[in-house]
Structure formats: C-alpha cells, structure tokens
Amino acid sequence: MIVVTGATGNIGSVLVRQLAAAGEKVVAVSRGEKPVDLPAGVEHRRADLGDLDSLTEAAAGASALFLLITGPQLVEGPAATQVLKAIAAAGVRRVVFVSSQGAVTRPDSDGYARTLEFERALAASDLEWTALRPGGFFSNTFAWIEPVRTGQMIPAPFANVALPQVDPADIAAVAAAALTQEGHHGQAYTITGPEAVTPRQQAAALEAALGEPIRFVELTRDEARTNMLRFMPESVADHTLDIIGTPTPEEQLVSGDVERVLGRRATSYAEWADRVAPAFR
C-alpha cells in the first residue's frame, strides 16, 4: 500500500490517479474538510503533518509514502526526525520526498532551512528514500486564470528571465517510479522541463492555446511580492522572487533526470498549456 500526502494538490492528485491506474493500493491523505474526488478504490484518510499521531494513523499499513510539506509546514512544525519516526512507526519503509532545487542552489536561504532539514534527516535514517528537487511549477501560472478570464491579460514580474520550469504531472510520474520500482534509493533527482522559458513566452503559449489575444503586463518585484503573500509565508515569497528574478546559472540549466527515470522527454510549457487551456476560459 502506498500513502500519498498532499493528495489534493497539483502533484499529489495526479500521483494518486497514476498509482491507482497502475493497480496500486493507494491511500490519499489530506488535512482539509472539503470533499475529495478520488478514483475508484482509493481510500481517503485525514491527517496533518503537524499532528504526528494522525500521521502515524493515516500511514498505518503502508510500505511506501509520498511526503510533501506545504504552507506553514515549509517553515515550522515538528522536527523532521520526529516526522520520519512517526512514518516509520506506521510500518513505512520507503519515502519519496518533494524537496526543491533551491535547497541545493541556495542552501543558506532561510526559506529552504526546513526542506534541507528533511533531506538530511532522510539521509541519516534507516528508511529507503528518494528526494525530488523540482524548480518552479507550470501550475504556478494558474494564478493567471482570473486576469485572463476577466481582462484578457497576464500580470507577472521578470518578463524576460528564463527558467526550466516543470509540469507537476512529470514530478508525479517520477515519484510514482521511485515509489514502485527498485533502484532509486539514495537518489536526488533535479526535475525540470525540457527548456528554459520566460514569463513572456509562457503568456504567448497560453495565447496560442486559447486562440485569443492576451496582453502581458510586467509587475514590479514589490507588486509580485504583495500577491504572493496572500498564499505563502514571507520567507518563501522572498526566496521565490530571488530565484525567478535573479536565478543562478545552475537554476537555469535543464536537467535530464525526467528522461533518465521515465524514458521520455519532459513536458514542455506549450504542451501543458494546450492540456489545461479549458481552465483559463
């Protein structure tokens, strides 16, 4: 049995479907009270990573677990060692953890301290583990849905700074491989798209996918920060802006890890835009 935490998110929801389609027994874990739409045969359990007893209970009977920390858990919560002990107490032996590329490229940033804590705790544990280190997600541009729908415009900072962002479905596919196959223990995969793209190029791809004109409006860093603080901690917003505004050469490199694990190229932003275009209409 495989437990997927963050099962309603951009990665987790896809991972649940992928694992269920492959015939795996899956438990989808979320902390909210809203109804959860799951594939047939998938069990739903409620738990919060901040409540270790609930986590142990939710993971009971599982051999593998997908571990995602989000929201407040990115900067606070029980020590990583305690979280892993709670998982191990449930009988879990294999963990796939969503880390971040920035934890390696910017290890001194306060925004990555907790992510690094989890990576180090995993490496020091008796668990079989794999770390996934994605850069930015294509799904971050879902923040453009409302302005596209209401004003046919896209507001974003750093219009011409290119980064190799990634389709969350590709992250989920790599996670599924690491959860179900041998040979991934101790590996840390850098997960990117197939090319570096700018916000302006992403806007053009959405325009093509929708078949209607969209105006691009470049935001200042302060304007973008104000928007980000509505849904992420301050330290996370600041280091995110540092990366998308002044990326290091390493952060602009395209990784081949998706292709090495999956045997296919990573999904491009244009392909992702074609797939999700109905959400913007």
KELUM-25927 format. One record per residue (C-alpha): residue number from 1; x, y, z. Coordinates in nm, 2 decimals. Each point is the difference from the previous one (the first is absolute). Layout:
! residues N
{k:NUM u:X v:Y w:Z}
...
This chain:
! residues 281
{k:1 u:0.00 v:0.00 w:0.00}
{k:2 u:0.12 v:0.35 w:-0.09}
{k:3 u:-0.10 v:0.31 w:0.20}
{k:4 u:0.00 v:0.34 w:-0.18}
{k:5 u:0.00 v:0.31 w:0.22}
{k:6 u:-0.11 v:0.32 w:-0.16}
{k:7 u:-0.23 v:-0.21 w:-0.21}
{k:8 u:-0.22 v:0.29 w:-0.11}
{k:9 u:0.29 v:0.21 w:-0.13}
{k:10 u:0.15 v:0.05 w:-0.35}
{k:11 u:0.24 v:-0.29 w:0.04}
{k:12 u:-0.19 v:-0.22 w:0.25}
{k:13 u:-0.33 v:-0.01 w:-0.19}
{k:14 u:0.18 v:-0.11 w:-0.32}
{k:15 u:0.21 v:-0.25 w:0.19}
{k:16 u:-0.31 v:-0.16 w:0.16}
{k:17 u:-0.15 v:-0.05 w:-0.35}
{k:18 u:0.32 v:-0.14 w:-0.15}
{k:19 u:0.05 v:-0.25 w:0.28}
{k:20 u:-0.36 v:-0.11 w:0.00}
{k:21 u:0.00 v:-0.04 w:-0.38}
{k:22 u:0.31 v:-0.23 w:0.04}
{k:23 u:-0.19 v:-0.22 w:0.24}
{k:24 u:0.16 v:0.11 w:0.32}
{k:25 u:-0.19 v:0.01 w:0.33}
{k:26 u:0.00 v:0.37 w:0.09}
{k:27 u:-0.09 v:0.21 w:0.31}
{k:28 u:-0.05 v:0.37 w:-0.08}
{k:29 u:0.08 v:0.22 w:0.30}
{k:30 u:-0.12 v:0.36 w:0.04}
{k:31 u:-0.05 v:0.23 w:0.30}
{k:32 u:-0.30 v:0.20 w:-0.12}
{k:33 u:-0.37 v:-0.06 w:0.06}
{k:34 u:-0.11 v:0.06 w:-0.36}
{k:35 u:-0.13 v:-0.31 w:-0.21}
{k:36 u:0.27 v:-0.18 w:-0.19}
{k:37 u:-0.06 v:-0.14 w:-0.35}
{k:38 u:0.20 v:-0.32 w:-0.02}
{k:39 u:0.03 v:-0.29 w:-0.25}
{k:40 u:-0.20 v:-0.31 w:0.08}
{k:41 u:0.17 v:-0.22 w:0.26}
{k:42 u:0.22 v:0.28 w:0.15}
{k:43 u:-0.05 v:0.04 w:0.37}
{k:44 u:0.00 v:0.35 w:0.16}
{k:45 u:0.14 v:0.08 w:0.34}
{k:46 u:0.03 v:0.33 w:0.17}
{k:47 u:0.33 v:0.10 w:0.17}
{k:48 u:0.22 v:0.30 w:0.06}
{k:49 u:0.38 v:-0.02 w:0.00}
{k:50 u:-0.01 v:0.23 w:0.30}
{k:51 u:-0.19 v:-0.27 w:0.19}
{k:52 u:0.23 v:-0.30 w:0.02}
{k:53 u:-0.25 v:-0.24 w:0.15}
{k:54 u:-0.24 v:0.07 w:-0.29}
{k:55 u:0.28 v:-0.06 w:-0.25}
{k:56 u:0.10 v:-0.33 w:0.15}
{k:57 u:-0.37 v:-0.11 w:0.00}
{k:58 u:-0.04 v:0.11 w:-0.37}
{k:59 u:0.31 v:-0.18 w:-0.11}
{k:60 u:-0.08 v:-0.33 w:0.19}
{k:61 u:0.04 v:-0.30 w:-0.22}
{k:62 u:0.20 v:0.18 w:-0.28}
{k:63 u:0.33 v:-0.11 w:-0.13}
{k:64 u:0.07 v:0.32 w:-0.19}
{k:65 u:-0.09 v:0.37 w:0.05}
{k:66 u:0.02 v:0.31 w:-0.21}
{k:67 u:0.09 v:0.29 w:0.23}
{k:68 u:-0.09 v:0.36 w:-0.09}
{k:69 u:0.03 v:0.30 w:0.23}
{k:70 u:-0.19 v:0.31 w:-0.09}
{k:71 u:-0.13 v:0.32 w:0.15}
{k:72 u:0.11 v:0.07 w:0.36}
{k:73 u:0.18 v:-0.34 w:0.01}
{k:74 u:0.26 v:0.15 w:-0.24}
{k:75 u:0.13 v:0.22 w:0.29}
{k:76 u:-0.13 v:-0.16 w:0.32}
{k:77 u:-0.13 v:-0.32 w:0.16}
{k:78 u:0.13 v:-0.31 w:0.17}
{k:79 u:0.37 v:-0.08 w:-0.06}
{k:80 u:0.06 v:-0.20 w:-0.32}
{k:81 u:0.14 v:-0.29 w:0.21}
{k:82 u:-0.32 v:-0.02 w:0.19}
{k:83 u:-0.21 v:0.00 w:-0.31}
{k:84 u:0.21 v:-0.28 w:-0.15}
{k:85 u:-0.03 v:-0.20 w:0.33}
{k:86 u:-0.38 v:0.04 w:-0.02}
{k:87 u:0.01 v:-0.13 w:-0.35}
{k:88 u:0.23 v:-0.29 w:0.08}
{k:89 u:-0.22 v:-0.09 w:0.30}
{k:90 u:-0.28 v:-0.07 w:-0.24}
{k:91 u:0.21 v:-0.26 w:-0.18}
{k:92 u:0.11 v:0.22 w:-0.30}
{k:93 u:0.34 v:-0.10 w:-0.14}
{k:94 u:0.02 v:0.22 w:-0.32}
{k:95 u:-0.05 v:0.38 w:-0.01}
{k:96 u:0.01 v:0.22 w:-0.31}
{k:97 u:0.04 v:0.36 w:0.12}
{k:98 u:-0.07 v:0.32 w:-0.21}
{k:99 u:0.29 v:0.22 w:0.08}
{k:100 u:0.10 v:0.30 w:-0.22}
{k:101 u:0.28 v:0.09 w:-0.24}
{k:102 u:0.05 v:0.31 w:0.20}
{k:103 u:0.10 v:-0.20 w:0.31}
{k:104 u:0.32 v:-0.09 w:-0.20}
{k:105 u:0.05 v:0.32 w:-0.19}
{k:106 u:-0.08 v:0.23 w:0.30}
{k:107 u:0.08 v:-0.21 w:0.31}
{k:108 u:0.05 v:0.31 w:0.22}
{k:109 u:-0.35 v:0.14 w:-0.07}
{k:110 u:-0.23 v:-0.01 w:0.30}
{k:111 u:-0.28 v:-0.10 w:-0.23}
{k:112 u:0.16 v:-0.34 w:-0.06}
{k:113 u:0.12 v:-0.08 w:0.35}
{k:114 u:-0.29 v:-0.24 w:0.07}
{k:115 u:0.03 v:-0.17 w:-0.34}
{k:116 u:0.36 v:-0.06 w:0.06}
{k:117 u:-0.08 v:-0.13 w:0.35}
{k:118 u:-0.22 v:-0.27 w:-0.15}
{k:119 u:0.26 v:-0.10 w:-0.26}
{k:120 u:0.27 v:-0.04 w:0.26}
{k:121 u:-0.24 v:-0.19 w:0.24}
{k:122 u:-0.09 v:-0.24 w:-0.28}
{k:123 u:0.37 v:-0.05 w:-0.09}
{k:124 u:0.08 v:-0.08 w:0.37}
{k:125 u:-0.31 v:-0.23 w:0.04}
{k:126 u:-0.04 v:-0.37 w:-0.06}
{k:127 u:-0.27 v:0.06 w:-0.25}
{k:128 u:0.03 v:-0.06 w:-0.37}
{k:129 u:-0.03 v:0.35 w:-0.15}
{k:130 u:0.00 v:0.21 w:-0.32}
{k:131 u:0.00 v:0.38 w:-0.02}
{k:132 u:-0.16 v:0.19 w:-0.28}
{k:133 u:0.14 v:0.35 w:-0.06}
{k:134 u:-0.23 v:0.19 w:-0.24}
{k:135 u:0.04 v:0.36 w:-0.10}
{k:136 u:-0.31 v:0.21 w:-0.07}
{k:137 u:-0.33 v:-0.17 w:-0.09}
{k:138 u:-0.19 v:0.08 w:-0.32}
{k:139 u:-0.31 v:-0.01 w:0.22}
{k:140 u:0.12 v:0.32 w:0.17}
{k:141 u:-0.14 v:0.18 w:-0.31}
{k:142 u:-0.35 v:-0.11 w:0.11}
{k:143 u:0.02 v:0.33 w:0.19}
{k:144 u:-0.06 v:0.16 w:-0.34}
{k:145 u:-0.35 v:-0.16 w:-0.04}
{k:146 u:-0.20 v:0.28 w:0.14}
{k:147 u:0.17 v:0.29 w:-0.18}
{k:148 u:-0.01 v:-0.20 w:-0.33}
{k:149 u:-0.37 v:-0.07 w:0.05}
{k:150 u:-0.10 v:0.34 w:0.11}
{k:151 u:0.24 v:0.23 w:-0.19}
{k:152 u:0.19 v:-0.21 w:-0.26}
{k:153 u:0.33 v:0.10 w:0.17}
{k:154 u:0.28 v:-0.17 w:0.18}
{k:155 u:0.19 v:0.18 w:0.28}
{k:156 u:0.34 v:-0.13 w:0.10}
{k:157 u:0.34 v:0.12 w:0.11}
{k:158 u:0.34 v:-0.05 w:-0.18}
{k:159 u:-0.16 v:-0.03 w:-0.34}
{k:160 u:0.32 v:-0.11 w:-0.18}
{k:161 u:0.17 v:-0.22 w:0.26}
{k:162 u:0.00 v:-0.37 w:-0.12}
{k:163 u:-0.02 v:-0.30 w:0.23}
{k:164 u:-0.05 v:-0.37 w:-0.08}
{k:165 u:-0.33 v:-0.04 w:0.19}
{k:166 u:-0.17 v:-0.34 w:0.01}
{k:167 u:-0.34 v:-0.16 w:-0.04}
{k:168 u:-0.12 v:-0.13 w:0.34}
{k:169 u:-0.12 v:-0.32 w:-0.18}
{k:170 u:0.36 v:-0.07 w:-0.09}
{k:171 u:0.10 v:0.04 w:0.37}
{k:172 u:-0.29 v:-0.25 w:0.08}
{k:173 u:0.12 v:-0.24 w:-0.26}
{k:174 u:0.36 v:0.00 w:0.14}
{k:175 u:-0.15 v:-0.04 w:0.35}
{k:176 u:-0.20 v:-0.30 w:-0.12}
{k:177 u:0.31 v:-0.17 w:-0.14}
{k:178 u:0.19 v:0.06 w:0.32}
{k:179 u:-0.29 v:-0.13 w:0.22}
{k:180 u:-0.06 v:-0.32 w:-0.20}
{k:181 u:0.34 v:-0.09 w:-0.16}
{k:182 u:0.34 v:-0.11 w:0.14}
{k:183 u:0.32 v:0.20 w:-0.07}
{k:184 u:-0.10 v:0.34 w:0.13}
{k:185 u:0.12 v:-0.02 w:0.36}
{k:186 u:0.24 v:0.29 w:0.09}
{k:187 u:-0.07 v:0.19 w:-0.32}
{k:188 u:-0.07 v:0.37 w:-0.02}
{k:189 u:-0.16 v:0.09 w:-0.34}
{k:190 u:0.00 v:0.35 w:-0.13}
{k:191 u:-0.33 v:0.03 w:-0.19}
{k:192 u:-0.04 v:0.27 w:-0.27}
{k:193 u:-0.18 v:0.05 w:-0.32}
{k:194 u:0.17 v:-0.06 w:-0.34}
{k:195 u:0.10 v:0.37 w:-0.05}
{k:196 u:0.03 v:0.33 w:0.18}
{k:197 u:-0.30 v:0.23 w:-0.07}
{k:198 u:-0.08 v:0.36 w:0.10}
{k:199 u:-0.33 v:0.12 w:0.14}
{k:200 u:-0.05 v:0.19 w:-0.32}
{k:201 u:0.05 v:-0.32 w:-0.20}
{k:202 u:-0.24 v:-0.18 w:0.23}
{k:203 u:-0.26 v:0.27 w:-0.06}
{k:204 u:0.05 v:-0.05 w:-0.38}
{k:205 u:-0.05 v:-0.37 w:0.04}
{k:206 u:-0.33 v:0.05 w:0.19}
{k:207 u:-0.11 v:0.25 w:-0.26}
{k:208 u:0.06 v:-0.26 w:-0.27}
{k:209 u:-0.17 v:-0.27 w:0.20}
{k:210 u:-0.31 v:0.22 w:0.06}
{k:211 u:-0.01 v:0.14 w:-0.35}
{k:212 u:-0.06 v:0.35 w:0.12}
{k:213 u:0.21 v:0.31 w:0.07}
{k:214 u:0.14 v:0.04 w:0.35}
{k:215 u:0.19 v:0.32 w:0.12}
{k:216 u:0.31 v:-0.05 w:0.21}
{k:217 u:0.05 v:0.24 w:0.29}
{k:218 u:0.34 v:-0.01 w:0.18}
{k:219 u:-0.03 v:0.04 w:0.38}
{k:220 u:0.27 v:0.15 w:0.22}
{k:221 u:0.15 v:-0.22 w:0.26}
{k:222 u:-0.19 v:0.17 w:0.28}
{k:223 u:-0.33 v:-0.04 w:-0.19}
{k:224 u:0.07 v:-0.37 w:-0.05}
{k:225 u:0.10 v:-0.05 w:0.37}
{k:226 u:-0.33 v:0.15 w:0.11}
{k:227 u:-0.19 v:-0.25 w:-0.21}
{k:228 u:0.22 v:-0.29 w:0.13}
{k:229 u:-0.05 v:0.08 w:0.37}
{k:230 u:-0.37 v:-0.08 w:-0.04}
{k:231 u:0.08 v:-0.37 w:-0.02}
{k:232 u:0.36 v:-0.07 w:0.12}
{k:233 u:0.23 v:0.09 w:0.30}
{k:234 u:0.21 v:0.31 w:-0.03}
{k:235 u:0.33 v:-0.19 w:-0.02}
{k:236 u:-0.13 v:-0.23 w:-0.27}
{k:237 u:-0.12 v:0.30 w:-0.20}
{k:238 u:0.33 v:0.18 w:0.03}
{k:239 u:0.22 v:-0.29 w:-0.11}
{k:240 u:-0.24 v:-0.09 w:-0.28}
{k:241 u:0.03 v:0.36 w:-0.13}
{k:242 u:0.38 v:-0.03 w:0.03}
{k:243 u:0.00 v:-0.31 w:-0.22}
{k:244 u:-0.24 v:0.12 w:-0.27}
{k:245 u:0.16 v:0.35 w:-0.01}
{k:246 u:0.37 v:-0.08 w:0.03}
{k:247 u:0.05 v:-0.37 w:-0.06}
{k:248 u:0.34 v:-0.15 w:0.03}
{k:249 u:0.15 v:-0.17 w:-0.31}
{k:250 u:-0.07 v:-0.34 w:0.16}
{k:251 u:-0.37 v:0.09 w:0.05}
{k:252 u:-0.03 v:0.07 w:-0.38}
{k:253 u:0.14 v:-0.33 w:-0.10}
{k:254 u:-0.22 v:-0.27 w:-0.15}
{k:255 u:0.03 v:-0.33 w:0.18}
{k:256 u:-0.03 v:-0.34 w:-0.17}
{k:257 u:-0.13 v:-0.18 w:0.31}
{k:258 u:-0.36 v:-0.02 w:-0.12}
{k:259 u:0.11 v:-0.17 w:-0.32}
{k:260 u:0.24 v:-0.23 w:0.18}
{k:261 u:-0.27 v:-0.12 w:0.24}
{k:262 u:-0.30 v:-0.01 w:-0.23}
{k:263 u:0.17 v:-0.07 w:-0.34}
{k:264 u:-0.17 v:0.29 w:-0.16}
{k:265 u:0.06 v:0.38 w:-0.03}
{k:266 u:-0.16 v:0.23 w:0.26}
{k:267 u:-0.32 v:0.18 w:-0.10}
{k:268 u:0.04 v:0.35 w:-0.14}
{k:269 u:-0.19 v:0.30 w:0.12}
{k:270 u:-0.18 v:0.03 w:-0.34}
{k:271 u:-0.12 v:-0.37 w:0.03}
{k:272 u:-0.11 v:0.07 w:0.36}
{k:273 u:-0.19 v:0.32 w:-0.11}
{k:274 u:-0.18 v:-0.20 w:-0.27}
{k:275 u:-0.11 v:-0.25 w:0.26}
{k:276 u:-0.12 v:0.24 w:0.26}
{k:277 u:-0.14 v:0.27 w:-0.23}
{k:278 u:-0.36 v:-0.06 w:0.10}
{k:279 u:0.08 v:0.12 w:0.36}
{k:280 u:0.08 v:0.34 w:-0.14}
{k:281 u:-0.33 v:0.04 w:-0.19}
